[in-house]
Structures are given as C-alpha cells and as structure tokens.
Amino acid sequence: NHLAGHTTFTCRQELDSAVRRHLKGKRHKTNRTDRTVFELIHSHSGPFLVAQLTQKQMEDELDVSNSTIRRTIRKLIKLEMIRRVAFIEPETQGPGANIYVILPAGAWNDVDAD
C-alpha cells in the first residue's frame, strides 16, 4: 500500500498521545481553525496512521475556503505538527490527494497529556 511507511508511530495509542501533546503544547500558537484541521487529519488517519485527503475534501467537511485550508496546512507544517507528502496518481500521473503525516511531539512540548 502506498500509505505504508510514512508514519513514525507503531500503534494508534502513540499517534493519539502525540495528537494530545501537540494540541496541549501548542494551544497558544494555534487558533480554532488550526486545531480543527489538525483534528480532521487525525480523524482520517486510518490503519497506516496517516491521512490521505484532498484540499477540497477538507474544505467541504469543515465548510471553509481553499485559502483557509492552504494557510492552515502551511502553519501546521511550520509548527512541526504535520508533514505533507505529495502523491502522484499512478494511473493519470497527475496530482492526487496529499498524504498528511502527524509528527511525534517534540521534547520541548512534551507535557503529560495522558
């Protein structure tokens, strides 16, 4: 599967713990939209612990504009909460839905969020 190998987590509990730590440790650097997009990525993280979503899917699910999604994704990347992996659709050789990888929470924001 093309999603395998993108995550650094070995199980869902590690991913969930990192999400809690990011949300708690970066609450003063994020706004409601940032947290909502981050939580959407988390909710779409399937058995390979990564999410594959188009910007249009995010826009539709959250009822926000394309520019809001793009700006928020850039911010989450800058805050080292996620990594975006471009995906090329094998059949068309065109752009497909990006793969979004939630990153482990860094030592600087390790808080006891469990």
C-alpha positions in Angstrom: 0.0 0.0 0.0 1.3 3.5 -0.9 0.5 4.8 2.6 2.7 2.2 4.4 6.0 3.5 5.7 5.1 7.2 6.1 4.4 7.2 9.8 6.8 7.1 12.7 4.3 5.6 15.1 3.9 1.9 15.7 0.4 1.9 17.1 -2.8 4.1 17.3 -2.1 4.9 21.0 1.3 6.5 20.1 -0.5 8.6 17.4 -3.3 9.6 19.8 -0.8 10.6 22.5 1.2 12.8 20.1 -2.0 14.5 19.0 -2.9 15.3 22.6 0.6 16.6 23.3 0.6 18.8 20.1 -2.8 20.2 21.0 -1.9 20.9 24.6 1.7 22.1 24.0 0.8 24.4 21.1 -2.5 25.7 22.2 -1.2 29.3 22.4 0.3 29.1 18.9 -2.8 27.7 17.2 -6.3 29.1 16.7 -9.6 27.1 16.5 -9.3 26.6 12.7 -5.8 25.2 13.1 -6.9 22.8 15.7 -10.0 21.8 13.7 -7.9 21.0 10.6 -5.4 19.1 12.7 -8.2 17.1 14.3 -9.7 16.3 10.9 -6.3 14.9 9.7 -6.2 12.8 12.9 -9.7 11.6 12.4 -8.9 10.5 8.9 -5.7 8.6 9.9 -6.5 5.1 9.0 -4.8 1.8 9.6 -1.5 3.1 8.3 -1.7 6.0 10.8 -1.6 8.7 8.1 -4.4 10.5 6.3 -4.9 11.0 2.6 -7.1 13.9 1.8 -7.6 16.5 -0.9 -7.9 20.1 0.0 -11.4 20.0 -1.5 -12.4 17.2 1.0 -11.2 19.3 3.9 -13.0 22.4 2.6 -16.2 20.5 2.2 -16.0 18.8 5.6 -15.1 22.0 7.5 -17.1 24.4 5.4 -14.1 26.8 4.9 -12.3 28.2 1.9 -9.4 26.8 -0.1 -7.2 29.6 1.1 -8.0 28.9 4.7 -7.1 25.2 4.3 -3.8 26.1 2.5 -2.8 28.7 5.0 -3.6 26.3 7.9 -1.7 23.4 6.4 1.4 25.7 6.0 1.1 26.8 9.6 0.8 23.2 10.9 3.9 22.2 8.9 5.8 25.2 10.3 4.8 24.3 13.8 6.1 20.8 13.1 2.7 19.2 13.8 2.4 17.5 10.4 4.3 16.7 7.3 2.7 16.8 3.8 3.7 14.2 1.2 2.7 14.9 -2.4 1.1 11.9 -4.0 1.1 11.3 -7.8 -1.9 9.3 -9.0 -0.3 6.2 -10.8 -3.0 5.9 -13.4 -3.1 9.5 -14.6 0.5 10.6 -13.5 -1.3 13.7 -12.1 -1.6 15.1 -8.6 -3.6 13.0 -6.2 -4.8 13.5 -2.7 -1.9 14.5 -0.4 -0.7 12.3 2.4 -0.7 14.0 5.8 1.6 12.6 8.5 1.2 13.7 12.1 4.6 14.1 13.6 5.8 13.0 17.0 5.5 15.8 19.6 9.0 17.2 20.2 10.7 17.1 23.5 10.3 20.8 24.0 6.5 20.5 24.3 6.3 17.1 26.0 3.6 17.6 28.5 1.7 14.9 30.4 -1.4 14.9 28.3 -2.4 11.3 29.0 
